[in-house]
Amino acid sequence: MDHGQDVMTIVDENGNEIVCKVVLTFDSPQPEVYDRSYVVYHPVEAEDEDEESIEIYAAAFNPSDGEGGELFAIESEEEWNMVEEVIGAFVDEQEEEE
């Protein structure tokens, strides 16, 4: 996983590979608290469904891992709140551009 990547493949708990579209990558706006990068994504197959109902996912990652990096769960409620704020700002910006 790296910033600027358009697609990525994740492996689920059953070993199935799932191609996902990267919606957004960003570094924590609070590096003193969360010194991580984040990726927001959804499975490519979900694009065939109604865009209003596409479920998106978010995870932390280490961009220095290079090709085949590992995604990390976002575990604390405070960290989720920060990620949701960034996603909300991104959505607002996208809507303004339309």
Order of alpha helices (4+ residues) and beta strands (2+ residues): beta-beta-beta-beta-beta-alpha
